[in-house]
Amino acid sequence: MNRRIAIALLAAALAACSQKQPLAGPSGFSADLSTERFSCPSDATPEPGAVVQGGLEVNGYCLLDHVTVNDGIIVNPGGNVELESSLVSGGIVVSACGEIEVDLSDHPTGETSTINGDLKATAATDCPSGGFSDLDIWTARINGRLSISGSYLGGPTVCGNQITGNVVLDHVTSVHPFWLGDPDGVFGCPGNTIGGTLSVSNSLAVGVGRSLEVEANRVSGSVLLSASTLELNENTIGGGLRCSNGTVILLREPDDDPVGNTVRGANTCR
């Protein structure tokens, strides 16, 4: 064989091998380093300490315990991702009829997950068999924006997180209460620290006696409320508080927490 042709073939073979070279976790789990997404659980479930490159696609129940994921996570309809003390770079997208839990089990121990990038969740009530929209995000650090929209049959919780960007609730409804902080409530949901603005539009809890609860959060920017019905109490707001388009702020029951917020800017919700 011509020496030059042999060298070219060898180089091509080495390049192909390097693209598919797996990175093993401590117990043998291999994460594909190619540009293709790894699927969990259909390909495998990453073991603690594993590093997944090229992104992760969730198509069933997927537990990520002390796992690093680069290039983001996509939760498909019917998928359910649980993050415990893990690191995700590239953000997370939760499709309608998908579920996400972040540090729901680990938060009492003080361990937490970090998400570098935006977290966007969309919910739906009309789901195929095996699909269900749910969202529980506890004590995580989100270096980006949190966006939530759609209709939940359950009671989503967003508790004790540090969120560097904006938080947006748009056309959110839930049959049970939606908790964006409620430290004195049934779940003891700590308030969140929000580095940007908090925007709530066209949102409410639709169940009898239920409400969208926004309590004990620290918001660096403004709080903008439009066409929504909610409880809003004990928040510290660095910017203004603005209500528009018929927003209703519900009064608390006499035996509940004190009402009111600390607002440094203009307040049109009085």
Secondary structure, DSSP 4 states (H G I P E B T S, - for coil): --HHHHHHHHHHHHHHHHHT--EE-TTS-EE--SSSPEEETTT--PPTT-EE-S-EEESSEEEEES-EEES-EEE-TT-EEEEES-EEES-EEE-TT-EEEESTTTGGGT---EEES-EEEEE-SS--TT---EEEEES-EEES-EEEEEEESS--EEES-EESS-EEEEEEEESS-EEE-BTTSTT-B---EESS-EEEES-EE-STT--EEEES-EESS-EEEES-EEEEES-EESS-EEEETT-EEPPPPTTSPPP--EESS-B---
